[in-house]
Structure formats: C-alpha cells, structure tokens
Amino acid sequence: MNSLTHQNTQHKQAEVMNPTPCHNKEHRCNLLKKGKFPSISNHTASFLFYTASLATLFSFYLIFHPKIFTQTTDIQVYSQEIPSTKLPKDISETCDLFKGKWVPDASDSSYTNYSCGTIPFARNCFMHGRRDSEFLRWRWKPHQCELPRFEAANFLRVVRGKTMAFIGDSVARNQMESLLCLLSTAETPKAKHKDPDDRFPTWEFQKHNFTLMSLWSQFLVFASERVVNGSTTGGFDLHLDKIDTNWSEKLPEIEYAVFSDAHWFFRQNYLYENGKLIGCVYCQTPNVTDLGPGLAIRRAFRTTFKKVNSCKTCRQTFSLLRTYSPSHFENAAWNKGGVCNKTRPAGKEEIDMARADFDYRKIQVDEVEIAREAGEAHGNVFEILDVTEMMVMRPDGHPGVHWGNQWMKGYSDCIHWCLPGPIDTWNQLMLEIIKKWNHNFDVDR
C-alpha cells in the first residue's frame, strides 16, 4: 500500500473605575477652595469609623472568599482564558506529558482546511466529504498537569535561525504538514524547494530565519525494491547496516531532527547485513528465517542514531524520535475492506495493552536510550515524543474513505491523520520538549 505508508475567547477583565484624572492643577485647587471635598480634619471620628467598618467587611470577604486572592505555584488550569505563556516553560520536567487521556474540548482548532493553504489533498478530509467534526473536539490531558496550547509565535522564537527536518515515511511528512499549518497562523511560510517527486519539500519562515523540511525515507536505511520477472513486488531488500543517503547527506544542515518510521517494515522484506542475507519479514521463503519486523526496526534505528553520533561535519543535533503511530483498520486488512469509521476517541480501558504496537514502541525507546548515552560525548541530545498510547485511543482521526484517492476508491486510509486533527497534538508536545532544552528562551519576551 504505497500511498498509505505516511482554534478569541475574550478574557474580559473588570475595568478599574478610577476618577478621570485632573491634569489642571488650578482646576483641582478651585474644587477644594469651593468646598467640593470635605475637610478630613473636621471629620476625624467619621473617617475612623468608616475605615474600621470597611476593614471589618474586607476581612469577612477574605474569610468567605479566600480563593479569589490565593496564588498558586502549581500549573494553571488549561483554558482559553489563561494564556499558555504563563505556564512553566519546563513543564516536561515536572509532568509526564505522555500519560493521560483525551478529554472534551469545545474550542476550535488553530487552523481550518480553508485557512491553511498547504494541507495536502489526501489529508483534507472535509474537502473529501467528511461531515462529522467531533473528532476535533478533544484535547490531550496529561494526568499530572495541563498541556499548554500551541503558540506559533513561541515556537518560531524557540527555533529562530535553525533548521528542522522530519525524517522518515509519510506519517513523518504528515506531522510536518501539521506543523506547517500551525506555524502559518503566525507567519506565512515560503516554499524554498520542491523536487519533481515531492519527496523533499523545504519551507522557509523568513522573519525568523527558520527552515522546515521533510526528508522522505521509508526505512531510514538503504533499501531497494525487489523486482521479479520485470515487475516490482512491493517488497524490499533492506541493508540494515547502511544508511539512506537521501536524508543523511542533509544532516550537517540540521539542528532539529525528528525521526519516525515503522509502517514500511510490515512488508515482505529481505534483510541484509554486511552484504549478506540474514533473514526476512513475512517472506515464507525456504531456508530463509523470518526474523519479524521488530528486529528490522531495531537495527534500522540503531544504524540511524549511530550516523547522527558519528557525523564529523554536523552541528550539535537535537534528535527527537516520534514513537510508532498505530493504524486502525477494523474488520479486515487495508486491501480486504478494512475500515476506520469511528467518530470518537476510545477510552484507555478499551485498549489492548498486549498489542504489538507497544512492542515496536519499546524497541524504539530502547534505541534512543542507547543513542543518548553515546551522544553525550558529542554534545548531541536524544529525546522521545511518545505518542503510541495516546494515538491507539484515536481511531476517529484518520481520513478513512475521505482521502480523495481515485485510483484506490473504496479503500480506507487508516494510517495517516486528517488535518486539522489529533496529530496537531504531536507538535504541542514537541514544543514543550524542545523548550526544555532551549535555556536561553524566555516565554514572556
């Protein structure tokens, strides 16, 4: 399946009813001389009585309404009335952002399929007939805190003068397209590069000198499609110890590298190391051991992170691994009538925690831990954008049949995500992770 592989509530403050200031001193003196204001010296007893009465009333007010004047050092409640810029910038240090639940949220998306002109054809679900919009009325709520809303201006300040690349399959591209729409609410991006096959698009936010790119790589490592009797098979020869130069050659230009991959590994692939066949995935070939997709995923990410840490011409690199984003085909496989027509998130109690999706996530997390330790000597940072559990709960966010593919009419896309959609949360989370490592960034400036 080559094509399927991947919003001002006004915060109205009470007006302070101060008297209109008098800027004319002569006018003010005339008022006093004409007796417009009583002499305090002739009314001392009355003044003291009223003062004491007001103090008493104010004390009772504080007793019975303490919350009005109570300050808290805790994280503020997430709402449209409270600007997220008042939240701690290192929220990811005190809260597990990835453990939580989806809760109802009546606010609108930051952008729409009309306001964002860069939404790709296949991810514009409303344009292709999707009528329900309830899938947009949910937000991610970590158990220990509130996730700030995405603020495009803050993101662009954080990454000013830098280059960020999303490296991996079409779901990696999907996240980049989400970020492109979110950032376009603050600055209109300019297309800087577009190759004939549209595999490596590059966008520039000129006011912030920020470059955003997508680097296509199905496996991160070198791969060639298998051809039998002159016809392509859809399967690949994967050289697990050789890097895909399509993305690695760009590495010296990149400060923020967002890696993600997995879906292409679930094919009939043949695995090589040191030029020798070591096994396969789903091949059912005599004398060839089926090693499963897990081993291939592990080796591919290990080779990828070794490349980052061994790059001699690279700048200090912030590498972020976005964990496996599961598909939601129901009743059958994608090519046998599988669908994803849910309109609401699933609860955690509905999740099968034993499903293989979590095995693939663990493999990726393990490889980040190995790379992190090795990267310390090089000044490289490795972090995890852990979306697997939260996205298992979002079978409602896919295009389904609303993706406009005329060559695969009737088939459902249950791998990619509608724009706007729940995938926008990934970039909310990514901003919090990046802010943690940007010590010179001041969210209030």
NORHU-V565315 format. One record per pair of residues at least 6 apart in sequence whose C-alpha atoms are under 6 Angstrom apart, sorted by sequence separation. I is the first residue (numbers start at 1). J is the second residue. D is the distance in Angstrom with one decimal. If there is no record, write none. Layout:
BEGIN
i=I j=J d=D
i=I j=J d=D
END
This chain:
BEGIN
i=166 j=172 d=5.8
i=204 j=210 d=5.8
i=226 j=232 d=6.0
i=227 j=233 d=5.9
i=271 j=277 d=5.8
i=272 j=278 d=5.5
i=332 j=338 d=4.2
i=194 j=201 d=4.7
i=204 j=211 d=4.6
i=226 j=233 d=5.8
i=271 j=278 d=5.8
i=331 j=338 d=5.5
i=193 j=201 d=5.5
i=203 j=211 d=5.8
i=271 j=279 d=5.3
i=330 j=338 d=5.2
i=193 j=202 d=4.9
i=203 j=212 d=5.1
i=226 j=235 d=5.7
i=271 j=280 d=5.3
i=279 j=288 d=5.4
i=281 j=290 d=5.2
i=329 j=338 d=5.0
i=330 j=339 d=5.2
i=192 j=202 d=5.3
i=202 j=212 d=5.8
i=225 j=235 d=5.9
i=226 j=236 d=5.2
i=270 j=280 d=4.2
i=279 j=289 d=4.7
i=280 j=290 d=4.8
i=281 j=291 d=5.9
i=329 j=339 d=5.2
i=372 j=382 d=5.2
i=192 j=203 d=5.1
i=202 j=213 d=4.3
i=225 j=236 d=4.2
i=269 j=280 d=5.6
i=279 j=290 d=5.7
i=280 j=291 d=5.8
i=281 j=292 d=4.8
i=329 j=340 d=5.6
i=401 j=412 d=4.5
i=191 j=203 d=4.6
i=201 j=213 d=5.8
i=224 j=236 d=5.5
i=269 j=281 d=5.1
i=279 j=291 d=5.9
i=281 j=293 d=5.9
i=328 j=340 d=6.0
i=400 j=412 d=4.3
i=190 j=203 d=5.5
i=201 j=214 d=5.7
i=224 j=237 d=5.4
i=268 j=281 d=5.4
i=400 j=413 d=4.6
i=190 j=204 d=5.1
i=200 j=214 d=5.3
i=223 j=237 d=5.5
i=268 j=282 d=4.9
i=399 j=413 d=5.7
i=400 j=414 d=5.5
i=189 j=204 d=5.5
i=200 j=215 d=4.9
i=223 j=238 d=4.6
i=268 j=283 d=5.1
i=189 j=205 d=4.9
i=398 j=414 d=5.2
i=199 j=216 d=5.4
i=222 j=239 d=5.5
i=398 j=416 d=5.8
i=221 j=240 d=5.9
i=398 j=417 d=4.5
i=399 j=418 d=5.4
i=222 j=242 d=5.5
i=397 j=417 d=5.7
i=398 j=418 d=5.5
i=221 j=242 d=5.6
i=222 j=243 d=5.3
i=221 j=243 d=4.2
i=222 j=244 d=4.4
i=221 j=244 d=4.5
i=220 j=244 d=5.6
i=265 j=293 d=5.7
i=106 j=137 d=5.6
i=152 j=183 d=4.9
i=105 j=137 d=4.9
i=215 j=247 d=5.7
i=235 j=267 d=5.9
i=237 j=269 d=5.9
i=241 j=273 d=5.7
i=104 j=137 d=5.8
i=105 j=138 d=4.9
i=153 j=186 d=5.7
i=235 j=268 d=4.9
i=236 j=269 d=4.8
i=237 j=270 d=4.8
i=238 j=271 d=5.0
i=239 j=272 d=4.7
i=240 j=273 d=5.8
i=104 j=138 d=4.5
i=105 j=139 d=5.9
i=152 j=186 d=5.7
i=235 j=269 d=5.0
i=238 j=272 d=5.9
i=239 j=273 d=5.8
i=103 j=138 d=5.4
i=103 j=139 d=5.6
i=102 j=139 d=5.5
i=324 j=361 d=5.5
i=102 j=140 d=4.7
i=323 j=361 d=5.6
i=101 j=140 d=5.9
i=102 j=141 d=5.9
i=101 j=141 d=5.4
i=100 j=141 d=5.4
i=173 j=214 d=6.0
i=100 j=142 d=3.9
i=99 j=142 d=5.5
i=100 j=143 d=4.7
i=97 j=142 d=5.3
i=163 j=210 d=5.9
i=165 j=212 d=5.9
i=169 j=216 d=5.8
i=346 j=393 d=4.7
i=160 j=208 d=5.0
i=161 j=209 d=4.7
i=162 j=210 d=5.2
i=163 j=211 d=4.6
i=164 j=212 d=5.1
i=165 j=213 d=4.7
i=166 j=214 d=4.8
i=167 j=215 d=4.8
i=168 j=216 d=5.4
i=169 j=217 d=5.5
i=345 j=393 d=5.5
i=95 j=144 d=5.6
i=160 j=209 d=5.9
i=161 j=210 d=5.2
i=163 j=212 d=6.0
i=165 j=214 d=5.5
i=168 j=217 d=4.6
i=169 j=218 d=4.8
i=345 j=394 d=4.8
i=160 j=210 d=5.5
i=168 j=218 d=5.9
i=345 j=396 d=6.0
i=344 j=396 d=5.4
i=343 j=396 d=4.7
i=342 j=396 d=4.7
i=240 j=299 d=5.9
i=240 j=300 d=5.4
i=340 j=400 d=5.5
i=252 j=313 d=5.8
i=258 j=319 d=5.9
i=260 j=321 d=6.0
i=241 j=303 d=5.9
i=252 j=314 d=4.1
i=255 j=317 d=4.9
i=256 j=318 d=4.8
i=257 j=319 d=4.8
i=258 j=320 d=4.7
i=259 j=321 d=4.9
i=260 j=322 d=5.3
i=319 j=381 d=6.0
i=320 j=382 d=5.8
i=255 j=318 d=6.0
i=256 j=319 d=6.0
i=258 j=321 d=5.9
i=316 j=379 d=5.9
i=317 j=380 d=5.1
i=318 j=381 d=4.8
i=319 j=382 d=4.8
i=320 j=383 d=4.9
i=321 j=384 d=4.9
i=322 j=385 d=4.5
i=323 j=386 d=5.2
i=325 j=388 d=5.4
i=84 j=148 d=5.1
i=316 j=380 d=5.4
i=320 j=384 d=5.5
i=321 j=385 d=5.8
i=323 j=387 d=5.9
i=324 j=388 d=5.5
i=116 j=181 d=5.5
i=298 j=363 d=5.9
i=305 j=371 d=6.0
i=309 j=375 d=5.7
i=328 j=395 d=5.6
i=78 j=146 d=5.6
i=11 j=81 d=5.1
i=339 j=412 d=5.6
i=340 j=414 d=5.9
i=221 j=300 d=5.9
i=329 j=414 d=5.7
i=328 j=414 d=5.3
i=327 j=414 d=5.5
i=172 j=260 d=5.9
i=327 j=415 d=4.6
i=164 j=254 d=6.0
i=163 j=254 d=5.1
i=167 j=258 d=5.9
i=168 j=259 d=6.0
i=163 j=255 d=5.6
i=164 j=256 d=4.5
i=165 j=257 d=5.1
i=166 j=258 d=4.7
i=167 j=259 d=4.9
i=168 j=260 d=5.2
i=169 j=261 d=5.7
i=164 j=257 d=5.9
i=168 j=261 d=5.3
i=7 j=108 d=3.9
i=7 j=109 d=3.3
i=7 j=110 d=3.2
i=7 j=111 d=5.8
i=6 j=169 d=5.4
i=6 j=170 d=2.8
i=6 j=171 d=3.4
i=135 j=343 d=5.9
i=135 j=344 d=5.8
i=178 j=424 d=5.8
i=5 j=263 d=5.9
i=125 j=399 d=5.6
i=128 j=402 d=5.0
i=128 j=404 d=5.8
i=125 j=402 d=5.2
i=125 j=403 d=5.9
i=150 j=428 d=5.1
i=122 j=403 d=4.5
i=122 j=404 d=5.9
i=136 j=421 d=5.8
i=125 j=418 d=5.7
i=123 j=418 d=5.0
i=124 j=419 d=5.9
i=123 j=419 d=5.7
i=90 j=436 d=5.0
i=85 j=443 d=5.9
i=6 j=416 d=5.5
END
